[in-house]
Amino acid sequence: MNWRSNRPLGWQLGLGFTLLAGICAIATGVYLYQVREHLGSNYTAVVADVIRPQLHTVLLRSALEEFREHPQDSELIERFDNLLWRIPQHIEGVQFGLSKTSFTAADYEASLHRLERVRDKLPGLRQALGETAAGAPPDDLIQQGFAIENEMAQAYSRLSHLLHAEAAKQRIVMERLAFGIALLILVILLLVGCLMLVLVRLHHQHKKVLRLSLMDELTGLGNRRYMFNFTELLFEQSQRSGHPLSMALLDLDHFKRVNDDFGHPAGDQVLTVVAGALLSEVRKADVVARLGGEEFCVLMPETDTESAREVIERIRQRVESLSPQEFGVPVAVTVSLGLATVTRDDASFDHLYFRADQALYQAKIKGRNRVAVDGPMVQAPATP
Ligand SMILES: Nc1nc2c(ncn2[C@@H]2O[C@H](COP(=O)(O)OP(=O)(O)OP(=O)(O)O)[C@@H](O)[C@H]2O)c(=O)[nH]1
C-alpha cells in the first residue's frame, strides 16, 4: 500500500483549497468594503427628486406659452401660482436627497447654485404674476419665467446626467459582486468536494491499514493478531453454548533445512504453498492464521475432537503429497499438528492454546509428520 505518498496529497489539497478560499474571502471582503459607499447610497430616492421637478419645468414652459394667448385666464393664473409654490419645495427635496448620497459637493455644486438662483428669482416672478392677474401685459412674467425655466432645466439636466453615470457604476458594481459571490460559492463547493474526497481516501486507507495489520504479508493468511481477534469471542461462545471448539497448531518439520539448503526465498515459497494447502482443506467458518515463522493455527468452531482430527489429518496428508514442482525446489515437506478441544477445565483460551501446543510438542518428539491430540496419540508415526 502506498500509504506514505497519500498523506501529503490530502494535506496539500486541504492547504491549497483553504488558501484559495481564504484569498477569495479576503478579495470579496475588500471589494465589498470599497463598494459599500455606492451600495449604501439611496440613489433611487434622488432620482425621483430630480425627475419630478424636470416635469414641472416642462409644465412651467407650457404655462408661459399659454400666457401669450390668455394672459388673464384665472385658471391658468391659479395653475401657475401652484407651480411657483411647489418649485422651492422640490429644490429643498433635491438638496436633502443629494446630501444623503456619496456624491461630493463638487459633483453637484454648480447645479445647486443654479437652483439657488431660481429660488432668489421666484419673488420677482410672483410679483409679475400678480401684476398680470391685475391686467398688466404678461411680457415681464414671460421673460422672467423663461429665465427661471432655463436655469431649472439646466440644473436638473446636469443632476440627471450625474445620476445616470452613478447608476451605470452601480450596475458594474452589482455585476462584479454577483460574479464574486458565484466564484466564492464555487470555491466553497470545490473545497467541500475535495474534503469529502480526502475523507473517503483516508477512510479507505484506514481500512487498508487495518486489514494489513491483521494480515501476514507472505502468505496472505491472517496473522497472530488476526487470530486473537477471534479467540475470546469463539471461546466464550463455546463455553456459553456448550458447543465444541477445536484448535490445531501446525508446524513445518525441519524447515530450517529448506532455508539452509535452498535459501530463504525458497523457504518463503514453501511457506506460501503450505498456507494454500492448509486453506484449501478447511471450512469457511474456520479461522486460519500464520502465527509466525513456520507455525500456523486453525480454529474450528462447532467441531469436536474426532471431526477436527479428521480435518487436520487431511491437512497433514495434503502437505505430504505436495510435489517438489509445486515448491519450486526438490524438497519433501511434512508437518506436525497438535490438536486440543475445549473442555470444562479450560478456564481461558490461553489454556486451550497451551494444550494444543503440548500436543504439537508430542507430535514433534514422537517423530514428526503426524497428528497428536491433547491426550492420547491418535495416529501412528509415519514411516521415516
Ligand atoms: N524462509 C523463511 N524462513 C523462516 C521464516 N520465519 C522463520 N523462518 C525459519 O524457520 C526456521 C525454523 O527453524 P526451527 O525453529 O529450528 O524449526 P525446524 O527447522 O522446522 O525444526 P522443527 O520445527 O523442530 O521440525 C528458521 O530457520 C527460521 O529462520 C520466514 O518467514 N521465511
The ligand as a MOL file (V3000), in Angstrom:
LIG
                    3D

  0  0  0     0  0            999 V3000
M  V30 BEGIN CTAB
M  V30 COUNTS 32 34 0 0 0
M  V30 BEGIN ATOM
M  V30 1 N 12.0340 -18.6180 4.5830 0
M  V30 2 C 11.5290 -18.2710 5.7950 0
M  V30 3 N 12.0090 -18.8540 6.8820 0
M  V30 4 C 11.5170 -18.5530 8.0750 0
M  V30 5 C 10.5190 -17.5950 8.2450 0
M  V30 6 N 10.2310 -17.4710 9.5470 0
M  V30 7 C 11.0350 -18.3510 10.1950 0
M  V30 8 N 11.8160 -18.9970 9.3250 0
M  V30 9 C 12.8010 -20.0170 9.5570 0
M  V30 10 O 12.1820 -21.1910 10.0160 0
M  V30 11 C 13.1740 -21.9420 10.6730 0
M  V30 12 C 12.5930 -22.6080 11.8900 0
M  V30 13 O 13.5710 -23.4760 12.3810 0
M  V30 14 P 13.3440 -24.3040 13.6910 0
M  V30 15 O 12.6350 -23.4850 14.7160 0
M  V30 16 O 14.6800 -24.8680 14.0750 0
M  V30 17 O 12.3670 -25.4150 13.2750 0
M  V30 18 P 12.5180 -26.6000 12.2020 0
M  V30 19 O 13.7800 -26.4650 11.4360 0
M  V30 20 O 11.2770 -26.5640 11.3630 0
M  V30 21 O 12.5400 -27.8240 13.0810 0
M  V30 22 P 11.3100 -28.4880 13.7960 0
M  V30 23 O 10.2410 -27.4850 13.9780 0
M  V30 24 O 11.8550 -28.9730 15.0980 0
M  V30 25 O 10.8790 -29.6140 12.9270 0
M  V30 26 C 14.3360 -20.9840 10.9810 0
M  V30 27 O 15.4200 -21.3100 10.1320 0
M  V30 28 C 13.7860 -19.6420 10.6430 0
M  V30 29 O 14.7880 -18.7830 10.1250 0
M  V30 30 C 10.0530 -16.9690 7.0570 0
M  V30 31 O 9.1600 -16.1270 7.0760 0
M  V30 32 N 10.5700 -17.3160 5.8590 0
M  V30 END ATOM
M  V30 BEGIN BOND
M  V30 1 1 1 2
M  V30 2 2 2 3
M  V30 3 1 2 32
M  V30 4 1 3 4
M  V30 5 2 4 5
M  V30 6 1 4 8
M  V30 7 1 5 6
M  V30 8 1 5 30
M  V30 9 2 6 7
M  V30 10 1 7 8
M  V30 11 1 8 9
M  V30 12 1 9 10
M  V30 13 1 9 28
M  V30 14 1 10 11
M  V30 15 1 11 12
M  V30 16 1 11 26
M  V30 17 1 12 13
M  V30 18 1 13 14
M  V30 19 2 14 15
M  V30 20 1 14 16
M  V30 21 1 14 17
M  V30 22 1 17 18
M  V30 23 2 18 19
M  V30 24 1 18 20
M  V30 25 1 18 21
M  V30 26 1 21 22
M  V30 27 2 22 23
M  V30 28 1 22 24
M  V30 29 1 22 25
M  V30 30 1 26 27
M  V30 31 1 26 28
M  V30 32 1 28 29
M  V30 33 2 30 31
M  V30 34 1 30 32
M  V30 END BOND
M  V30 END CTAB
M  END
